[in-house]
Amino acid sequence: MPNNIILIGMPASGKTTIGNLLSQKLPDYTLFDTDSIIEKTQGMSISNIFKNKSEDYFRKLEYETIQMVCSGSKKIISVGGGAFENPNNRAALLKFGKVFYLKSDLDILYYRISHDSSRPLLQNENPKQTLEKMLFKREENYKKAHFTVDTSKMNEDEIVRFIIDEANT
C-alpha cells in the first residue's frame, strides 16, 4: 500500500487542522485538501458552488479532484465530509493509502459549526438535526476506513502521533 495518509470525517471533525499539523510534522509529505483545490480551481467557495451550480456539480468536481490527487506517494489528503459516500471515491482512497476516519461526537461537531455559514448542507432551520442525520447516514461508510480516530478522546498532538505511528506500520 502506498505511504499516503487520507483524512475523512464529518464537517468540523478536524480534517483540515490535523492535515496541516501532519504536514508540519512530515515535511517530505505534500498536503492536498480537496475542498480547497476545488475552491481555487472554480474561483468560488463550496457554498457558492452549491448555490450557483448544484450539489451534483460539486460532487462531480470532488470525484475528479480525488482521482487527480490519487497518484504518487508521500501525500496527506483531506477530503470533504461527503466524499467517502461515493463508492468510486471510497475505493480509490482505500487503495491509495491508509484512511483515517476522524470521528467526533455530535455535540462537538455542532458546537464547532454552530456559527459557521460556509457549510452549505447545514444552512437550514435545524442544523443540529441535519448534522445528526448526516452522521447517521455517513457513519456506515466512514467505518470502512482503515482506522478510526476518536477525536473527542485525544488532543491534536495525540491524534497526529497516532496517525503517524499507524501510517508507518
Secondary structure, DSSP 8 states (H G I E B T S, - for coil): --S-EEEE-STTSSHHHHHHHHHHH-TTSEEEEHHHHHHHHHTS-HHHHHHHT-HHHHHHHHHHHHHHHSSSSSEEEE--TTGGGSHHHHHHHHHHSEEEEEE--HHHHHHHHTT-TT-GGG-SS-HHHHHHHHHHHHHHHHTTSSEEEETTSS-HHHHHHHHHHHHT-
